Amino acid sequence: MPHPYVLLSAAVSLDGYLDDTGPDRLLLSSPADFDRVDEVRASVDAILVGAGTIRADNPRLLVNSETRRAARVAAGKPPYPLKVTVSGSGELDPAANFWHTGGDKLVFTTDGGAARARALGLAADVVSLGPALDWRRLLEHLREERGVERLMVEGGGRIHTQLLQQGLADEVQLVLAPLFVGSPQAPRLFGPGAYQPGRLRLVETRRIEDVVLMRYEPTAPGTGLVPVAADHHWLALACELAAQCPPSRTAFSVGAVVVAADGTELARGHSREGGDPVVHAEEAALAKIDPADPRLAAATVYTSLEPCTHRASRPAPCARLILDAGVRRVVTAWREPDTFVAGADGTGLLTGKGVDVLVLDEHEERAKAPNRHLA
């Protein structure tokens, strides 16, 4: 993907606070959960915290287990993940533990903050993101320039909020601690603002001593041509469905999912589903939805191969079925090659009718895999 898998990690009180207002950090996790966090740290390529978290908590952000560090080295990785912080102003404390423990460090800042950060003489690389902090540019830099595939974000609340509101968080790992803070001046995990609609998907719950771990994934699609984390989740599912297709020498194996704006799955389908030798994935999925369903107008169709524009087996190609259903957004992994139809251009037909078509070609190889026999 053009950016890393982004995992938000936090522990909160029952009333949603990250800390209290006392001089010492409030310990919300249990000893066993701290060990779990250590395990997660060992599994990622980079750990990110904001400059405010460095000032407030003075964290070291280490992999404490010698065994886990040794396993990283055996896998060809450095013993510690890259440590990353973000500061628009470039005002950082050079005495903080962050700079004097662990491995490589990286500071993201603005044009205005870069000179200030570099003047501190920190043992870190300083990267300016331009006149303002830009989370998409930051994530793209981590992936493209640093090879970061998994990023763990440990705070603070403002950073967690911004990543969720911009649809850039792939997963939330939230630990709920059995205590109350109650002070309106204490920091909260999530702040006010416009979040994506709908419910997140609960993928795991786990009791760890007296705390509970909950893992969530976002489900709401993006809008227009700007991808969000959920778009990648749904498109990956479409590629998985393509692998379920009975193989054919005369047609592609394709998977499709139709998802409402709030993240509700409306239907899914795949080529040759139900023993029908000529049914297409989008056709199979759309046939399961009431044409009068008002959610279709704001839905997204995810398909592993762009919708077809020509077919001999049915009167209407899939691009026409999508238009007739009133869907205005399509996300696909792979543009149709000339294997069966020369000059196929489902994307062009749809965009010409005002549909937003987003091609996430980082999923292309997964979409092609069930079709290798056609090469």
N, C-alpha and C positions, 0 to 999 in steps of 0.2 A: 504494500500500500504506500501512498505518497507520504504517510505519516505513521508514527508508531501506534501500536495498540496502547491505549491510554487507560490506565487503571487508577481510579481515585480510591485512596485508603484513608479512613478516619475512624476514630472512636468518639462516641458522644454519650452524654448523660441521657436519662430518660426524658428530660425536657429539652433535649436538642442542643446542649452546649458542648463546646470543645474544651473548655477550661473554666475555672472560676476567676475571681478577681484578686486572689491572693498572690503573694510574691513568688511562691514556688509553683511549678507546674503541677496541675491536678492529674494524678495517674488514674486513667479510666480503664485501661486494659488490665487483664490478669497476667500473672507470669507465663502461663501457657500460651496466652494470646500474643505476648511479646515475642515468644519463640516462633509462633506462626508468622508474625510480621517479618521476623528475621529470615524465615524460609522464603517468603514472597520476595523480599529484597534480593536474596540470592538468585532468584529466578529471572530477574529483569536486567536490562542493559543500562538503565539510568534511573535515578531517583531525583525528583524535582520538589523543591519547596520554595516558597516566596521569601523575600528578604525580611518581611515582617515576622515570619516564623523563626527565622534565624535569630532575630533580635529578641523575640519573646521566649523561645525555648532553648536556644543555643544547642541544637541537636548535632550529633556526630554523624548520624545516618550511615552506620557501618553494617556489614554482615558480621555478626559477632561469633558465629560458629566457625571454628577452625576447620571442621569437616566440610562445611558448605563452601568455604573459601577454597579448600583444596579441590573440591569437585568442580568449581568454576575453572580453576587453573587447568585441571585435567581435560576440560572441555575446550581449552584454547582461549579462555576468557581471562581478563584481569581478575585478581582476587576480589576487588570491590567494583560495584557498578559506577559508572560516571555519575558525579554529583552535579546537579544543575540548580541554579537559582535565578530568579527573575526580579529585576529592580528597575523601574522606569527612571528613577532619579540617579541611580548609580551610587547612592549613599549606603555603604556597606561597612560593617565592623571588621577590620582586618584581624582582630584578636579572637574572633569567634571560632569555636571548635570546627565548624564546617570546613575551614581552609586548612586545618592542621592535622586532619585525620583522613584515612581512606586514600583513594586513588585520585584520578584526574577530576578537575573541577571546571565548570563552565558557567559563565555569567551571561544572561541575555538582558539587554538594556536598550535604551533609545539613543538616537544621535546625541541628544543633550547629556545623557548619563554616561556615555562611553568614555569620554575623556576623564571624567571624575573617577570612574571605576578603575581605569588603567593607571591613574596617578597614585592609587593606593598600593601598588606593587604587590597585588595578590598573586598567589601561585595558581592562576586560573586563566583560561582563555576568555576574552571578552568579545561578545558579538553584538553589534547593533542591529536592531530590527527596523530601523528607520525613525521617522519623527514620533511614532507612538508604538507601544507594544502591540504585536500582532501574533495571536496564538497560532494561526495557520502557518505563518512563515516560520515561527519557532519550531513547530512540529515537523515541518518539511525539512528544516535544517538538521534537526536531530536524526531524521531518517536518512537523508541523502548525504550529508556531510560526516555524520558520526556513526552511521550504521546502526542506530538504535531501533530495534524492532518492538521492544516492550518497555514502556515507561510507567513507573510507579510515581504517583503524585501524592505527597503526604501533607499538603497544606500550603497555605491556610485556607480559611473559609472563603475568602474572596476569590482565590484561584479556583477552588472547587466549583464555586458558583459560576464563574465565567466559562469554564470548560463545559459545564453542563448546559448552560444557556446557549452556547454556540454549537451544541450538538457534537462536541469533540471527545466526549468521554465514552469509551467502549464498555466500561464496567465500573460499578461502585461497590466497594467492599466496606461495609458499615458495621462497626461493632457497637452494640448497645450495652452500656454499663448500668448496673442497678443502683443508681443514685440520682439525686436531684441537685441542681445548682441554684436555680431560682433568681439569680441576679440579672436584671435587664442590661447591666453594663458588661456582662461576660460575653466572650465571643461565641457566636453561633456557627454551625457548620455551613448552612446555606443562607444566603441573603435574599432580599426581595428582588423582583425583576421578572422578565418574561422568559419562562421556561418552555420547552417543547410540550405539546399537549399529551394527554393520555397517561396510562399507567406503565411503569417499568415492569420488566419481566423478572420475577424472582427465580433465580437459578440454583440457589443453595441456602439452607439455613443450618447452622451448626452450634451446639452448645459447647462452650470452652470454659470450664470451671463455672464462674458465676456471670459470665458475659455471653452474649449471643452474636455470632457472626451472620450477617445477611449479605448475599451477593446479588446484585441486580444488573440487568442490561437494559439500555434504552430500546424502545420499540417504535417510536414515532418517526415516520419518514421525514426527509428534508422537504424543502420547497424550491421550486425552480431548478436551477442548474448548480446549486451549491450542495455538495454532499455532506451528510452527517454520518455519525458512527452507525446509526441504525440502518442506513442504506447499505452499508457493507455487510451487516448481519443478514439482512433479508436477501441480498444478492448471493451471498454464500449459500443460503438455504436453497435458492433456485438452482445453483450449480450442483448441490447434493441431490436434488430431485432429478436432474438430468442424468445422473449416474444410475437411477432406477429404471431408466427406459429400456425396454427390450431392444437389443441391437438391430439395426437395419442397414442394408447396403444402399438403400434408395432414399433415405431421409435422415436428418440430423436428430440427435438425442438432445432434448431441450427441457428445462424445468422452468416453471413460472409460479409466482406468488402475487396475489393481489392484496394490498394492505391499505386500510383506511388511514385518514390523516392522524387519528389518535393512536395508531399502532395496532389496531385490531386486525388480525388476519381474517380476510373475507373468504379467501379460497386459495387453493393451490392445485397444480396439475402438472403432468409431464407428457411428453410425446408417447403415443401408442398406449395411453392409459386405458385400463379396463378392457384390454383385448381388442380395442379399435385400432386397426393397423394404420390408419391415416390421420387420427386426431392429433392436433398440435397442442403444445403445452398451454399457450395463452387461451386457445379455444376451450380446452378442457377446464381450465380454471374459471373463465368467465361464464361458462355454461352452468356453473354451480351457484351463481349469484342472481338474485332477482333483478331483472333489468331496471325495475323501478326503485331499487335501493338508492336513497339519496346520498349515500356515502361514496358512490362511484365517482362523482364529479370531482372530489378532492382526493381520490385514492391514487396510489402509485402501483404500477405493474412492474414487477421485477422479473426479468427473463434472462436466462443464461446466454441466449442468442437473440440478436435484434429481431423484432417481429417481421414476418415474411410479407412480401408485397405481391407475390405471384404463387399460385398453386393450382394443380390440376384436379386435386381430390375433393375440393370443396368450392362452393361458389364465392366465398369471401375469404381473402387472406387475413392473417392475424392483425396486421396493421389496421385494416378496415374494421375488424371486430372491436378493436380498442377504441377507434374513433366513434363507432356506433354506440359503444357503452358510455361514452361521455368522459372517459378518463383523460386527464390532461398532463400526466407525468409518467414517464417510462424510464427505468434504470436497467441497463443491460451491460453485459460483460464482454461481448464479442460481436463485431460487425460481420454480417453474413458473407462468406466467401463465394466465389463463382462455381462452387462444386456442382450445384444443380440448376441454379438460375444465374445467368450472366447479368452483371450490373444491378444486382439486388440492392435496394436502398430503402429499407424500412424506416431508417432514421430520417432520411430526407423527406419521405412522404408524410411522416408524422409531424416533423417540425414545420413543414409547409402548411399544415393545418392548425398550427398554433400549439402543438403539444411540446412540452419540455422533455427532451431526450438526453439523458446523462449516460455516457459510456465510461464505466469504471474498468479500464483495461487491465488494471492490476489483478483482476479476477479472470482474465482471459484464458490462462493456462488451465484453470480448473474447469472452465466451460468447454474447452477443447478436449479434455481428457476422455470423456465417453465417446468421442468421435474420431479417435486416432485411426480406427480401421478404415475411415473414408479417405485418408490422405493418399 
